[in-house]
Amino acid sequence: MAQELEGKVAIVTGGASGIGRATAERFVAEGAKVLIADINDSAGAALAAGLGAAARYQHADVSRADHVQALVDAAVECFGGLHIMFNNAGISGGRHPHFLDDDLEDFNQVIGINLFGVMAGTQRAARHMARNGGGVILNNASIAGVMAGQALMSYRASKAAVIHLTKCLAIDLAQYGIRVNCLVPGHIRTPIRSMTSSAVSMELQERIEVALKPVWDSNKPLKRDGVPEDVAQAALFLAGDRAAQITGAILPIDGGISAGDPVNH
Ligand code: NAD
């Protein structure tokens, strides 16, 4: 059976862990060459080494446009082109348990990675794709960008912006044969929780867990947390030719939690 991404070259930002890692592995399994980008160099290099000649690792902080441009250049140099850009890297931020205590530094950092990273990744990849017959941009948002709630205000705002940006970019970049779609994961079991605990106080971590656990456990129609492979499979579909007529799509991967009234699930 033909592999779905045979002959394609992809960049996966935040590819050393969690959803990015699962997607890099899935893309390689489906025949793609993958440039894994991250700031966690040891994990990223180890992953690329394990995936063999189809994968490379490059350090890149997505909040730096020069790093992002270097990624695009490296994909072209190492693998001969760039067809898929997965803007996946993200942080939760939220060092303060209460909004009134939040600081603008935290906001700027979250926006810099979660929103500017998507903007820069899309622009630099799309400049190459526009000159070379098109391509696919995938952005990773979050259910937190769709459903309102307490805490993590910077994160929620950044992810809502990624969703709207995706739709605008889909319209703008269609003329170049570039499709732009957005993944909207619900709660996925990844190390983002350990990333969160290193970035926020334990008090906030516990508040988030306590506040969201009943929703995650009982009100989700499919009654289970997602796993990184669930998102990787959605990314594979949107990246491949089976999704050739899909652009500007906002795809929930959340067990149905955003579909309706949780009380009546
Ligand atoms: P993760 O912590 O397992 O992976 C995130 C990766 O991004 C890490 O390897 C980290 O080193 C990297 N990273 C952080 N800052 C970076 C930067 N400036 N430049 C490059 N790489 C950077 O988390 P995850 O759960 O796999 O999250 C991946 C994406 O999925 C994020 O955008 C996150 O917001 C989104 N998401 C996650 C969930 C969830 O429940 N886990 C839900 C919705 C959306």
Residues whose N, C-alpha, C, O or C-beta is under 5 A from the ligand:
A	BS01	NAD	G14 A16 S17 G18 I19 G20 A37 D38 I39 N40 A60 D61 V62 S63 N88 A89 G90 I113 N140 A141 S142 I143 P185 G186 H187 I188 T190 P191 I192 M195
